[in-house]
Amino acid sequence: MSNTENKQTNKSNIAIDLIYTLGTLFGLKYILLQYPVMWTFAGPISVIATLLVATWRLKCSNQSWRSMGLVHSTSHLKLVLWTLAALVITILLGNLASQIAQGLITASEVSEQASNFTQNRFASLPGNIEVYIYWLVISWIIGGFAEELIFRGFLISRFENLFSNIPFAIGFAVIIQAIIFGQQHMYYQGTIGFIETGIIALASGIIYYLSNRRLWPLIISHGLANTLGITMIFLDTPATG
């Protein structure tokens, strides 16, 4: 088989990977959202299912999550520094993006989206220690671990390879995964959440690239940021932005 044929086969496999994973991510969530009782769980279930599909697709290409960056081969100091940098940068940019997004919609829409976020998804969280622990576990497994593997690890890798024939392929890959990440949070966070989480994903993608494609700093910082937000709701303290 010629080099050109190998490249075409590789791109075909990458396209298949994306069809399976994104099809699961979008399709399963859409189906679950048709049932009100599943509304709260649509995101977590679709993410876990997508992670399983992505793991299968990696095995089909003789790869593992280690090749996506799920490996710690640097010093503990660098891990701490990259984690702190990711945490601070994503929180600051997320809050800035939220403030900008709020300026793009009406005050009533801001109030409605804030109400949907806290009252519909986290209505039973304030002061409830059992629910608090439940959401902490979800925030680390789904947000901290699964989302970073899927969006920063798998999708950036696949989109970068898909666009390998054009300049700045990594840039396109980072942007596309950020848009998808924002869209996946829109169903319960609205326009504000789409912009805020999209900017956070953009920054996370850049950090992933600059940190030599290491996922652990992003996994830990994502989990810590989620923990902070959930704790603020648990304490009934309005989150900034």
DRENNU-521606 format. One line per 8 residues: number of its first residue (from 0); their letters; for each residue x, y, z of N, C-alpha, C, O. Coordinates in pm, whole numbers, plus 50000, padded with zeros to 5 digits. Layout:
N
NUM) a) X/Y/Z/X/Y/Z/X/Y/Z/X/Y/Z  ...
END
This chain:
241
0) msntenkq) 50084/49881/50000/50000/50000/50000/50088/50124/50000/50183/50131/50078  50057/50222/49914/50138/50343/49903/50115/50434/50022/50021/50416/50099  50205/50533/50036/50193/50629/50145/50063/50709/50136/49999/50739/50236  50026/50743/50011/49901/50818/49990/49780/50736/50033/49688/50787/50095  49783/50607/49999/49671/50520/50037/49665/50502/50188/49556/50495/50246  49782/50495/50251/49786/50484/50397/49723/50606/50463/49647/50594/50559  49756/50725/50411/49701/50848/50466/49550/50854/50448/49478/50897/50538  49503/50811/50330/49359/50812/50304/49286/50715/50398/49178/50745/50449
8) tnksniai) 49347/50598/50419/49288/50500/50511/49284/50553/50653/49185/50536/50724  49393/50619/50694/49401/50676/50827/49294/50782/50848/49228/50786/50952  49275/50869/50748/49174/50974/50760/49034/50915/50761/48944/50967/50827  49016/50807/50687/48885/50740/50689/48856/50684/50828/48744/50696/50878  48957/50624/50889/48940/50571/51024/48913/50682/51125/48832/50666/51216  48981/50796/51108/48959/50910/51197/48817/50962/51182/48751/50995/51281  48769/50970/51057/48632/51016/51033/48532/50922/51099/48432/50966/51155  48560/50791/51090/48473/50692/51155/48475/50710/51306/48371/50703/51372
16) dliytlgt) 48594/50735/51362/48606/50761/51506/48517/50877/51548/48446/50869/51648  48522/50985/51470/48445/51105/51503/48295/51081/51488/48216/51131/51567  48257/51005/51387/48116/50975/51366/48060/50895/51484/47952/50924/51534  48134/50795/51527/48090/50712/51640/48082/50793/51770/47982/50789/51841  48189/50867/51800/48194/50938/51928/48097/51056/51932/48021/51071/52028  48098/51138/51829/48008/51254/51829/47863/51210/51810/47772/51272/51863  47844/51103/51736/47709/51049/51721/47653/51004/51854/47535/51026/51884  47738/50940/51935/47696/50897/52069/47671/51017/52158/47571/51023/52229
24) lfglkyil) 47763/51114/52155/47754/51231/52242/47626/51311/52214/47553/51345/52307  47600/51341/52087/47483/51421/52051/47356/51337/52050/47252/51379/52102  47365/51219/51989/47245/51137/51971/47185/51087/52101/47065/51097/52122  47269/51032/52187/47218/50979/52313/47162/51090/52401/47058/51073/52464  47231/51204/52405/47180/51315/52487/47044/51362/52433/46952/51390/52510  47033/51372/52301/46906/51416/52242/46792/51321/52282/46684/51366/52319  46819/51192/52273/46716/51093/52309/46677/51106/52456/46558/51107/52489  46775/51116/52544/46748/51125/52687/46673/51252/52724/46590/51252/52815
32) lqypvmwt) 46703/51361/52654/46638/51488/52684/46490/51489/52645/46417/51580/52682  46446/51388/52571/46304/51380/52536/46220/51333/52655/46097/51342/52652  46287/51284/52759/46218/51233/52878/46253/51322/52998/46367/51321/53044  46156/51398/53049/46183/51491/53159/46254/51428/53279/46336/51493/53344  46222/51302/53308/46282/51237/53423/46432/51215/53405/46505/51198/53502  46479/51217/53279/46620/51193/53249/46696/51322/53225/46816/51318/53195  46630/51437/53237/46692/51565/53201/46822/51588/53278/46923/51625/53218  46821/51567/53408/46940/51592/53490/47054/51496/53456/47171/51531/53470
40) fagpisvi) 47019/51376/53411/47121/51273/53389/47164/51260/53243/47252/51181/53211  47102/51337/53154/47132/51324/53011/47279/51352/52981/47342/51279/52905  47332/51458/53042/47472/51493/53019/47568/51387/53070/47649/51336/52993  47562/51352/53199/47652/51250/53253/47645/51116/53180/47749/51055/53154  47524/51070/53148/47511/50940/53080/47572/50944/52941/47644/50852/52901  47545/51051/52867/47599/51060/52731/47750/51073/52731/47817/51023/52641  47806/51141/52832/47952/51154/52841/48017/51020/52872/48118/50984/52810  47961/50946/52966/48016/50815/53000/48008/50721/52879/48103/50648/52850
48) atllvatw) 47895/50722/52810/47880/50638/52691/47981/50676/52583/48039/50590/52518  48001/50806/52566/48099/50854/52467/48241/50813/52505/48321/50779/52418  48271/50817/52634/48403/50775/52680/48427/50627/52647/48536/50590/52605  48326/50545/52666/48338/50402/52634/48358/50381/52484/48440/50299/52443  48284/50457/52403/48299/50447/52258/48438/50492/52215/48502/50428/52131  48485/50604/52272/48618/50655/52237/48726/50555/52277/48824/50537/52204  48709/50491/52392/48805/50388/52436/48808/50272/52337/48915/50222/52303  48691/50230/52293/48682/50124/52192/48752/50163/52063/48826/50084/52005
56) rlkcsnqs) 48729/50289/52017/48790/50335/51893/48942/50345/51906/49015/50319/51810  48991/50382/52023/49135/50384/52044/49194/50244/52033/49299/50225/51972  49126/50147/52092/49173/50009/52084/49172/49957/51941/49259/49879/51902  49075/50002/51863/49068/49960/51723/49189/50009/51644/49228/49947/51545  49248/50120/51687/49366/50175/51619/49494/50146/51697/49596/50210/51676  49485/50048/51788/49602/50008/51869/49660/50125/51950/49782/50137/51964  49573/50209/52002/49613/50320/52087/49551/50304/52225/49466/50217/52246  49594/50388/52317/49538/50389/52451/49527/50534/52496/49570/50625/52427
64) wrsmglvh) 49468/50553/52613/49456/50689/52666/49592/50747/52703/49607/50869/52712  49691/50663/52724/49827/50713/52748/49877/50792/52629/49946/50893/52645  49843/50746/52509/49886/50818/52389/49814/50951/52372/49859/51036/52296  49702/50969/52443/49629/51095/52440/49678/51192/52547/49639/51309/52549  49765/51144/52637/49819/51232/52741/49784/51191/52882/49815/51264/52977  49719/51075/52899/49685/51030/53035/49805/50958/53095/49801/50838/53122  49910/51033/53116/50034/50978/53169/50106/51089/53243/50105/51205/53201  50169/51054/53354/50244/51154/53431/50392/51120/53421/50443/51034/53493
72) stshlklv) 50460/51190/53331/50602/51164/53311/50687/51288/53341/50804/51294/53303  50627/51383/53407/50700/51505/53442/50712/51513/53593/50663/51426/53665  50777/51616/53642/50798/51629/53786/50668/51668/53857/50577/51725/53797  50662/51637/53986/50545/51676/54066/50530/51827/54070/50419/51879/54073  50641/51898/54072/50636/52044/54074/50571/52098/53947/50488/52188/53954  50609/52043/53833/50549/52087/53707/50400/52055/53703/50320/52133/53652  50364/51938/53756/50223/51901/53761/50144/52002/53843/50037/52046/53801  50196/52039/53959/50130/52137/54045/50120/52272/53976/50015/52337/53979
80) lwtlaalv) 50228/52316/53914/50231/52447/53849/50134/52453/53731/50061/52550/53716  50134/52350/53648/50041/52347/53535/49897/52339/53583/49808/52400/53524  49874/52264/53691/49739/52254/53746/49690/52388/53799/49578/52429/53771  49774/52456/53874/49739/52588/53927/49718/52689/53815/49625/52770/53819  49805/52684/53714/49791/52775/53601/49659/52750/53529/49587/52845/53496  49626/52624/53506/49501/52590/53438/49380/52634/53521/49283/52686/53467  49387/52613/53652/49276/52648/53741/49251/52799/53739/49138/52843/53722  49357/52876/53758/49344/53022/53763/49299/53078/53629/49208/53161/53623
88) itillgnl) 49362/53033/53521/49331/53086/53389/49187/53054/53349/49116/53141/53299  49144/52930/53370/49008/52894/53328/48902/52963/53412/48797/53001/53360  48927/52981/53542/48830/53050/53627/48819/53197/53586/48709/53251/53573  48933/53262/53567/48933/53403/53529/48868/53425/53393/48783/53513/53377  48907/53345/53295/48850/53359/53161/48703/53320/53159/48623/53380/53087  48667/53220/53238/48527/53179/53245/48438/53289/53301/48330/53315/53248  48484/53353/53406/48408/53463/53465/48402/53583/53372/48298/53649/53362  48512/53612/53304/48513/53722/53207/48417/53694/53092/48341/53781/53051
96) asqiaqgl) 48421/53572/53042/48330/53534/52933/48184/53542/52977/48098/53582/52900  48158/53503/53102/48022/53509/53155/47972/53653/53161/47858/53681/53125  48058/53743/53206/48020/53884/53213/47992/53940/53074/47897/54016/53055  48075/53902/52977/48054/53950/52840/47925/53892/52785/47848/53964/52721  47900/53764/52809/47779/53699/52759/47653/53764/52817/47553/53780/52746  47658/53801/52944/47543/53863/53007/47511/53999/52945/47396/54044/52946  47614/54063/52890/47592/54191/52824/47531/54178/52685/47488/54277/52626  47527/54056/52633/47475/54032/52499/47327/53995/52499/47264/53992/52393
104) itasevse) 47272/53965/52617/47130/53928/52625/47060/54019/52725/47125/54095/52798  46928/54011/52729/46851/54099/52816/46861/54054/52961/46900/53941/52991  46827/54146/53052/46833/54117/53196/46738/54002/53232/46771/53920/53318  46622/53997/53167/46527/53889/53197/46581/53754/53153/46558/53653/53219  46653/53753/53040/46713/53628/52992/46825/53582/53085/46841/53463/53110  46902/53679/53137/47007/53646/53233/46947/53582/53357/46997/53481/53407  46839/53643/53408/46772/53591/53527/46714/53453/53502/46722/53365/53588  46654/53434/53384/46592/53305/53352/46698/53196/53342/46677/53085/53391
112) qasnftqn) 46810/53226/53277/46916/53125/53261/46982/53091/53394/47017/52976/53420  47000/53191/53478/47057/53167/53611/46962/53080/53694/47006/52992/53768  46832/53105/53680/46732/53027/53752/46730/52882/53704/46721/52788/53783  46739/52864/53572/46741/52729/53516/46862/52651/53565/46853/52531/53592  46975/52721/53576/47100/52655/53617/47092/52606/53761/47129/52492/53790  47045/52692/53851/47046/52656/53993/46921/52582/54036/46930/52484/54110  46804/52627/53991/46679/52570/54041/46641/52439/53972/46588/52349/54037  46668/52429/53844/46630/52306/53773/46729/52193/53794/46689/52079/53817
120) rfaslpgn) 46859/52223/53787/46960/52119/53797/47007/52097/53941/47030/51984/53982  47020/52205/54016/47076/52195/54151/46978/52242/54258/47020/52293/54363  46849/52225/54233/46747/52274/54326/46760/52212/54465/46735/52279/54565  46798/52085/54471/46805/52016/54600/46944/52019/54663/46968/51956/54765  47036/52093/54602/47175/52093/54649/47201/52181/54772/47269/52135/54864  47150/52304/54779/47185/52390/54893/47153/52327/55029/47037/52294/55057  47254/52311/55112/47237/52259/55246/47216/52109/55258/47201/52058/55369  47215/52038/55147/47190/51894/55147/47321/51820/55127/47372/51815/55015
128) ievyiywl) 47376/51762/55232/47508/51702/55227/47511/51578/55137/47611/51554/55069  47402/51500/55135/47399/51380/55050/47403/51418/54903/47477/51359/54824  47323/51518/54866/47322/51565/54726/47456/51631/54692/47506/51617/54580  47513/51700/54788/47643/51764/54768/47750/51660/54735/47828/51679/54641  47755/51552/54811/47852/51445/54787/47827/51380/54650/47921/51350/54577  47699/51360/54618/47665/51302/54488/47720/51387/54374/47782/51335/54281  47696/51520/54380/47742/51607/54273/47894/51622/54272/47953/51645/54167  47957/51610/54387/48104/51611/54389/48160/51492/54312/48252/51506/54232
136) viswiigg) 48102/51376/54337/48147/51255/54267/48124/51270/54116/48212/51239/54036  48006/51318/54079/47975/51338/53937/48070/51440/53875/48117/51421/53762  48098/51548/53948/48181/51655/53892/48324/51610/53866/48389/51659/53773  48375/51517/53947/48510/51467/53927/48514/51358/53821/48604/51357/53736  48418/51266/53824/48419/51156/53727/48382/51204/53587/48449/51172/53489  48275/51283/53580/48227/51330/53449/48305/51453/53404/48366/51452/53296  48304/51558/53486/48369/51683/53448/48520/51674/53447/48585/51701/53346  48576/51635/53560/48720/51633/53571/48786/51529/53485/48885/51558/53417
144) faeelifr) 48735/51407/53487/48803/51297/53419/48751/51274/53277/48825/51290/53180  48624/51237/53264/48570/51195/53134/48573/51307/53030/48613/51285/52916  48530/51426/53069/48525/51536/52972/48664/51573/52922/48681/51602/52803  48763/51573/53009/48898/51607/52965/48953/51502/52869/49017/51536/52770  48928/51375/52898/48973/51269/52808/48907/51282/52671/48973/51271/52568  48776/51306/52672/48703/51312/52545/48738/51438/52465/48779/51429/52350  48722/51555/52528/48734/51681/52453/48879/51722/52430/48917/51750/52316  48960/51726/52534/49098/51769/52516/49185/51657/52461/49273/51682/52379
152) gflisrfe) 49162/51533/52504/49245/51424/52457/49200/51370/52322/49271/51386/52223  49085/51307/52318/49040/51236/52198/49005/51330/52083/49057/51315/51973  48917/51428/52107/48869/51512/51997/48978/51600/51939/48984/51616/51817  49063/51658/52022/49171/51741/51968/49263/51655/51880/49302/51697/51772  49296/51536/51928/49381/51445/51851/49318/51410/51718/49384/51416/51613  49191/51374/51721/49124/51330/51599/49105/51444/51500/49129/51426/51380  49062/51559/51546/49043/51672/51455/49177/51722/51399/49186/51761/51283  49281/51720/51482/49412/51762/51433/49460/51669/51321/49513/51717/51220
160) nlfsnipf) 49441/51540/51337/49481/51446/51233/49393/51459/51110/49441/51443/50997  49265/51487/51130/49174/51502/51017/49213/51621/50931/49201/51617/50809  49261/51729/50996/49300/51851/50924/49452/51863/50906/49504/51973/50889  49521/51750/50910/49667/51753/50907/49725/51811/50778/49841/51850/50774  49644/51816/50672/49694/51868/50545/49686/52020/50535/49733/52077/50436  49629/52085/50634/49617/52231/50628/49700/52293/50740/49723/52229/50842  49744/52419/50722/49823/52487/50827/49741/52506/50954/49619/52519/50950  49810/52508/51067/49748/52533/51197/49636/52434/51228/49531/52472/51280
168) aigfavii) 49659/52308/51196/49558/52205/51222/49524/52198/51370/49408/52178/51406  49624/52213/51456/49600/52208/51601/49507/52321/51644/49425/52303/51734  49521/52437/51581/49434/52550/51614/49289/52522/51581/49200/52550/51662  49265/52465/51463/49128/52428/51425/49072/52322/51520/48956/52328/51559  49157/52226/51557/49113/52120/51646/49071/52175/51782/48969/52135/51837  49151/52266/51836/49122/52327/51966/48991/52407/51960/48910/52400/52053  48973/52481/51853/48852/52564/51839/48727/52478/51825/48625/52506/51888  48734/52375/51743/48617/52289/51720/48574/52218/51848/48456/52214/51880
176) qaiifgqq) 48671/52161/51921/48633/52093/52045/48575/52191/52146/48488/52154/52226  48622/52317/52144/48569/52418/52236/48423/52451/52203/48341/52467/52293  48393/52460/52075/48255/52488/52032/48163/52373/52074/48053/52396/52125  48208/52251/52051/48128/52133/52089/48109/52128/52240/48000/52098/52289  48216/52157/52314/48209/52156/52460/48108/52258/52510/48027/52228/52598  48111/52379/52454/48015/52481/52493/47872/52440/52461/47781/52459/52541  47854/52383/52342/47720/52341/52301/47664/52234/52395/47544/52232/52423  47751/52145/52442/47706/52036/52529/47659/52086/52667/47588/52015/52737
184) hmyyqgti) 47697/52207/52703/47655/52263/52831/47537/52360/52816/47484/52412/52915  47497/52384/52693/47396/52486/52666/47258/52444/52713/47176/52530/52746  47229/52314/52717/47092/52269/52746/47048/52304/52888/46928/52313/52914  47144/52325/52980/47104/52366/53115/47170/52497/53160/47137/52549/53267  47264/52549/53079/47328/52676/53116/47294/52790/53020/47328/52905/53046  47228/52758/52910/47185/52862/52817/47301/52925/52740/47411/52870/52733  47273/53042/52682/47371/53114/52602/47493/53152/52684/47607/53143/52637  47470/53194/52807/47580/53233/52895/47673/53114/52917/47795/53127/52909
192) gfietgii) 47615/52999/52945/47695/52880/52967/47769/52835/52843/47882/52787/52851  47704/52849/52727/47769/52813/52601/47896/52895/52581/48001/52839/52549  47888/53025/52600/48004/53112/52581/48108/53088/52690/48227/53079/52661  48063/53079/52815/48156/53062/52927/48232/52929/52917/48355/52928/52925  48160/52820/52900/48227/52690/52894/48306/52673/52764/48406/52602/52761  48259/52740/52658/48333/52736/52532/48470/52803/52545/48570/52752/52495  48473/52917/52613/48600/52988/52635/48690/52907/52728/48811/52900/52706  48632/52846/52830/48710/52760/52920/48771/52644/52842/48888/52610/52862
200) alasgiiy) 48693/52583/52753/48744/52472/52673/48853/52518/52577/48949/52445/52552  48838/52638/52524/48941/52693/52435/49073/52710/52510/49179/52671/52462  49064/52770/52630/49183/52789/52713/49243/52654/52753/49365/52637/52753  49157/52559/52787/49204/52426/52828/49276/52356/52713/49376/52288/52733  49222/52373/52592/49286/52313/52475/49423/52371/52450/49516/52298/52414  49437/52502/52468/49567/52567/52450/49665/52519/52557/49781/52490/52528  49617/52510/52681/49702/52461/52790/49744/52316/52764/49859/52279/52789  49653/52237/52715/49683/52097/52680/49799/52091/52581/49891/52011/52596
208) ylsnrrlw) 49794/52176/52481/49900/52179/52380/50032/52229/52438/50137/52171/52413  50026/52337/52515/50147/52397/52571/50212/52310/52677/50333/52316/52697  50134/52229/52746/50187/52142/52851/50237/52008/52796/50251/51911/52869  50263/52006/52666/50310/51884/52600/50205/51774/52604/50236/51656/52619  50077/51818/52589/49963/51728/52580/49950/51638/52703/49936/51517/52692  49954/51701/52819/49935/51630/52945/49793/51655/52994/49749/51770/53002  49722/51548/53025/49582/51560/53067/49564/51577/53217/49466/51638/53260  49655/51525/53297/49635/51529/53442/49620/51670/53499/49535/51690/53585
216) pliishgl) 49699/51769/53456/49677/51905/53509/49536/51956/53481/49477/52024/53565  49483/51925/53363/49348/51969/53327/49241/51890/53401/49139/51946/53441  49264/51761/53420/49169/51680/53496/49156/51730/53639/49046/51746/53690  49271/51756/53702/49269/51802/53842/49211/51942/53854/49129/51967/53941  49254/52033/53766/49203/52171/53773/49054/52177/53742/48982/52255/53804  49008/52096/53648/48866/52090/53615/48785/52041/53734/48681/52096/53767  48834/51935/53799/48767/51883/53917/48763/51984/54031/48661/51997/54099  48872/52055/54050/48878/52157/54156/48783/52273/54128/48715/52321/54218
224) antlgitm) 48778/52316/54002/48688/52426/53965/48542/52384/53985/48462/52463/54035  48508/52262/53946/48373/52211/53968/48340/52202/54117/48229/52234/54159  48438/52157/54194/48419/52146/54339/48389/52282/54400/48302/52295/54486  48461/52384/54356/48439/52520/54405/48298/52568/54372/48229/52623/54458  48256/52547/54248/48123/52591/54208/48012/52519/54282/47915/52581/54326  48026/52388/54296/47924/52309/54366/47919/52344/54514/47812/52348/54574  48035/52369/54572/48040/52407/54714/47971/52540/54737/47903/52558/54838  47988/52633/54645/47922/52764/54658/47770/52750/54652/47699/52819/54724
232) ifldtpat) 47721/52661/54565/47578/52638/54559/47529/52567/54685/47423/52599/54738  47607/52470/54732/47574/52398/54854/47560/52494/54973/47471/52480/55056  47651/52592/54979/47647/52692/55085/47548/52803/55057/47534/52897/55135  47480/52790/54942/47382/52889/54898/47445/53025/54876/47385/53128/54904  47569/53023/54823/47641/53146/54792/47640/53164/54641/47694/53080/54570  47579/53271/54591/47572/53290/54446/47711/53293/54385/47799/53364/54434  47732/53216/54276/47862/53216/54210/47878/53345/54128/47783/53393/54067  47999/53398/54128/48027/53519/54050/48012/53489/53903/48066/53390/53854
240) g) 47939/53573/53832/47914/53550/53689/47809/53447/53669/47776/53414/53555
END
